[in-house]
Amino acid sequence: MQRKLTIILTAVALAVVLWYYLLGGSKALSTLITEIYAARFISALVLFMGLTIGYMFTSLLIRSAMLRAGAKEGEVIMINNVIKAFLILVGIIFILSDWFSLGALGSVFAAFGGMFLGWSLQAPITGIAGWLLISIIRPFSVGDRVQLPSYGLVGDVVAVTPLYTILNQVGGSVGSEEPVNRTILIPNAMLFGTLVINYTPKEQEKLIEMFRKKFSRSEGETGPAYILDEFVLRITFDSDWDEAERILLNAAREVTADIIKATGQEPYIRADVSDWYGVFMRLRFMTIATERPRIMYELTKRIIKEIQKNDKVDIAIPYVYSMKRPFPIQAIEGSAGFKDIKALLEEKYRKEK
């Protein structure tokens, strides 16, 4: 509909121009308005017709080129809207310069132009300054995984442009740190006052050189990002502590063998008793930042299978009862040891009396 209306308006403008210059329309129009205003009106129509035809041909060429390059329809529309806005601005400037004196226009721009430009360009200029800062200091680079705690965002850096840092969001729609293919645009101006955590290690030259040799990467690339991760297992108080450590460490060494070889850091155990339901065994190991969910899955699978086969280690489970479904004490009354337990409790009660 919009294209048809544009074609109709262009045809009408062309007909008016032909009538004015070739069919004596200038004389007929001069009887209604002065010759100067008639000429300005016709020149405005010519300008409108030329810009419209130029936009139609330009948009068709851009559309064809972008679609062949694999762009989406929405991207073509966005570029065409930019071209349309630019041509409209050009047309307005030409009409104003033709109908009004440049001195009057200059005074208007002098009064409001500076204030308007200062207000409108504040964010873009700050964004460009942020882009230069990121490019020179390089607190993070393309391929790094970063976190913005203030906004609850984690993402992989896809591109750093003069105005925006583009992230591929990690998590958000899923409960783990995996890319979800959702693009986030972070204005560079915002990075001046925002805490940004980079998951990628900056240990440096020795580790980077090791990665380059191992993976045969180019001179400008670095190896994968390694971070410290933790697997928590709650075991019962009567479990064999040494056996539990053996299971955890062996599983970590098997799953992260390549990471241990690359970083030289072995997995280790830390433990604490945070409550009275058991001992928290904390297995800490190096992992790849972008592969955390997969590595954690493999590790969990191996550990649980080993515990299921082992009689010396048991997982502590806090008991939570319901008022609607109380603990079924009747279910154990017929068990072999119930009477003995009952007799011991009664004996203890008599002694306390």
N, C-alpha and C positions, 0 to 999 in steps of 0.2 A: 504493500500500500504506500509506504513512504517513498519507494523508488518510483512508483507510477506518478505520485504527486510531484516529485522532483522533475521528472521528464516533462510533465505537463507545464509546470512553471517555466522551465527552460524554453519550451516551444513557444509559449506566450511571449517571453522576453525577446526571443529571436524574431517573432512576427512584428512586435512593436518596433524593434530596431530597423528592420527592413522597411516598415511603413514610414518611419521617420526620415530615413536617409534616401530611399529610392522612390517612394510613392507620394512625396509631397507632404508628409506628415509634419515637417518642421514648420511650414507656413500655417497649417491648421492649428498646431499646438501653440504657436506664438500669439494667436488671438486670445488664448485663455490665460497663459502665463508669460512672463518675460522670456526672452531668448536665452538669457544666462541660466535661469532655473530649468528651462526645458533641456538645455544641453547637459546640465548636471544630472537631471533625472535620467536621461538616456544613457549617460556614461555609467550611472549606477546600475542600470539594467544590463549594460554590456559587461560590467565587472561581475555582476551576479551570474550571468550566463557563462562567462569564462571560468569562474571559480567552480561552478557546478559541474561543468563538463570536465574540467581538470580533476575534480574530486572523483567523479565516476570512473574515469580511466585509471587514475592512480589506485583507487581502491580495488579495481578489478585486477590490476597487475600485482599488487601486494597480496591479495587473496590467493591468486594462482601460485605465486612463489612460496608463500607460507604453507599452504596446504601440501604442495609438493615436498617441502622440507619436513613435513610431519607435524605441523602445528595443529592445534585444535581450533574449532570454529569460534570458541569464545575468545581465544587469543587474537584471531583475525579481527573480530569486532572491536576489541580494545585498541588495536593499532589504528584501525580506520576511524575510531572516535577521536583519537589524538590528532590525526590529519584533518578531520573535519573541524575540530576546535581551532587548529592553527589557521586554516583557510578563512574561517569566520572572523578571526582576529585581524588577519590581513585585510579582509574586505572592510571591516569597520574602520581601520586606520586610514585606508585610502579614501573612503567616503567622507570621514571627518576632515581629512586634509584638503579635500576638494570643496567641501561646503563651508568650512570655517577657516579662518586664518591660522597659520602655524604659531603665531605669537600668542593667540588666545589659548590654543591647546597647550603651548609650553607653560603658560602661567598656571593652568589647571594641574598639569603634571607636577610642576614645581611645588604646588601647595599640598597635594595629597600623595604624589608618587613616592616621595622618600619615606613617608610614614607607612604607606601600604607595603612597599617592598621590604622595609625593615621588619615589619610584622610577619609577612608571608614567607620570607626567606630565612627566618631565624632557625626553624627546624631543619630545612635542607642544608644550610651552611654548617650547623652543628653536626648533622649526619655525615657530611663530607669530612669534617675534622675528625670525627670518630673513625671513619674509614681509613684515613691517613694514619691515625694512631694505631689501629689494629694492624695495618699493613706493615708499619715500620717496627713496632715493638713486638708484634705477633704473640699476644697472650694466648691466642688460639688460632688455628688455621683450618682450612678445608679438610674434612675427614675426622676432625676431633669431635669427641662427645663432650658436651658442656651442659651445665645445670644452672638455672636461674632460680634460686630458692625463693626469691621474693614473689615470683609468679607461679611457682610450682611446676616449672617446665624443665624437661630434659630432652635434648635433641642432638642429632649429628649435624655438624656444620656442612651445608651443601654448597653455599656460595657466599662470598662477601662482596657486596656491591657498594657503590658510593653512598647509597642512602639506606640500604637494608642489609642485615645479615639473615640469610635464609637457613632455617633448620628443618630437618626431617624429624618430626616429633617421635620421641621414644616413650612408650607407655601412654598413659592418658586414657585410651580406650581399652587397654588390657592391663592386667595387674602385674606386669613384669616389665623389665627393661629391654623391650624389643621394639625396633622401628615399626611404626604403624602406617607409614607412607602418607602422612598428613603434614603439609607444608606450613611452617610458621614463619612470618616475616617479623623480625625484630628491628625496629628503627635504630640505626646506629647512634642517634642522639641520646637514646635511652640508656645506652651502655655506659655513659659517663657517671651515672648515679646508681648503677645496679651492680650487685655482687654477682660475679660469674665464676663458677667452679669448673675447671678444665679437668676431665677425667684422664687426659693423656699425660703420661709421665714426661718430665723434662730432665732426665738424669744425665745425660747427654751424650757427649761425643762418643764415648766408648760403647755405650749401649746402642746408639744409632748405627755406628759402624758395624757392630755385630749383626744388627738386623739387615743391613744392606748386603753384607756378605752371605748371610744365611738364605735370604730370600731373593738375592740377585736383583735388587731394586735399583731404580735410576738414582742419580746423584741427588735429586731434590726430594726424594721420598724417604719416609721413616717407616719403622716397623709397626706392628700392632700395639695398641695401648693396653698395658698391663696395670691392673689395680688389685688391691688386697680385698679378698672376699671372706665370708665367714659362714660356716655351717654349724648350727646349734642342735645338739642332741641331749635330751634329758634322760639320764639313766637312773635306775633305782639304787638305793644305798647299798644293797647287798650285791650289786654287780661287780665283776672283776675289773678294777680300774685299768690295769695294764692291758687286759684283753680289749677293752673298749678303745684305748688309745691305739692299739695295733690295728684294729679294724678301720678306724678313721684315717690314720696316716697312710695305710696301704691303699685305701680307696683313692685318697687324694693323689698319691704318687702315680697310680695307674691312669687316672683320668687326665691329670695335668703334667704328664711326663715331658711333653714338648715345651711347655711353659717353664718347668723347672730347669730344663736344659738351657733355655734361652736367657732366663733371668738369673739363674744360679741361686734362687731362694727356695729352700725346702719348706713344706708345710709344717705347722707346729700346733700344739694344743695349749689352750688356756681353759681353766675351769673355775667355777664358783658355785656357791649354794645360795641362790637368790630367794628361794622359798623352801618349805619343808616337804615338797613333793618329790625331790630327787636332786641329783647333781647335774649341773649344766656343763657339758663338755663342748667347748667351742673350738672347732677346727678352723684354723685360718690358713689361707693359701692364696697364691697369686692366680689371677684369672684374666682373661681377655675381656675388656670392657664391653665390646659389642657382642660377646658370646656368653655372657653370664647366664642367661636362662638355660641354654643347652648344657653347659658344663655343670651347673647346679643339678639339672635333671639326672645326668649320668652319675654324678656323685651320690645323690640321694638314692638312686636305684641300687647301686652297689652296696651302700652301707646298710640299707634296710634288708636286702637279701642276705648279707652276712650275719646280721643280728638274728634273723629268723632261723638260721642254721646253727647258731651258737647258743649253748645252754648257760654260758657264764655271764652273758650280758643281757639285760632286759630293759625295755623302755618304760620309764615312769609315766603314768597317766593320772592326772588329778581326778579324783572322784567328785562328780557333781550330781546331786540328787534332786528330784523334783517332788513337790508336795502332792502332785497328782499321781506320780508314779514313784512311790518310795522304794527303798532298797528291798529286794525280795528275800527277806530273811528265811521265809518258809522253804525256799528252794534249797537251802543248805542244811536244813534240819535233819534230813535223812542221810547226810554224808557220813563217812566212816569216822572222821575226826571231830564231828560236831559235839558229841557227848563229852569227849575228853576236854575240849576247849571250854565247854560249859562248866565241867567240874572244876577246872583250874580257876576260872573266874569266881565261882562260888567259894572256893577255898581262900582265895585272896581276899574276898569280901569279908569272910569270917575273921581272918587274921586282923584286918584293919579295924574291925569292930572291937 
